[in-house]
Amino acid sequence: ELDMTDPLAASVSAEYVWEGTKTPTDSNGNAVADSMWTNAANKPKDLKVSAAFWTGSKKVAVLERAKSQVMWWELDFANATDVKSSSAAQSTELEGFLADTSEAAYVNTLSAQGILPASKTLIANSATIEGWELPSKQEGFAFMGGSMVTVNDNDFGLEFSGPSMVGVVQLNGACAVSAPSSTHAHSDGDATSVNGAWLVHSSSLVVLICIVFEAVFA
């Protein structure tokens, strides 16, 4: 969490933890129960977070991806523990509080250490989206009305990855996320709000999600 009171002298005001969605295989190749990832080959090293979108006070939507699948979550940090002053957060010790083991069981000692991570609410899962045919390397997204717009990075067409594609996902009303009227999102590049719509800048594509262009330029 950044204190942007003076944008030219921004400072870190708080740090929080959230749990990535556990993979079906641990780092040692052992099966892990109750994973939401459908590709059994996914290990912790395959889990990536490629984009984030601020949705309100203490709330951020994030894009988690692994082999063959993408999930979008809304994280709520309102009750999460600030670990900024924790000595464990200044090293890799904190990572050991949530890790997998050779016994094929995830070790989660966050609560024992007095650390409450952000709560997670699933927005969408590509494995259950009807008609989903987009690559799993999604690296930018935005919300507009009751829909989510998402785009993949094609690595500039290297290795026959084809063109970047934009997908529009109609969200269930219970999952819909409304973007604040004035904020910024972040992907591998940057994002900007224009008249309440969004421009999400992916590393190899700029996606314009805007219906009204009036007064965009002075």
Disulfide bonds with the S-S distance in Angstrom:
none
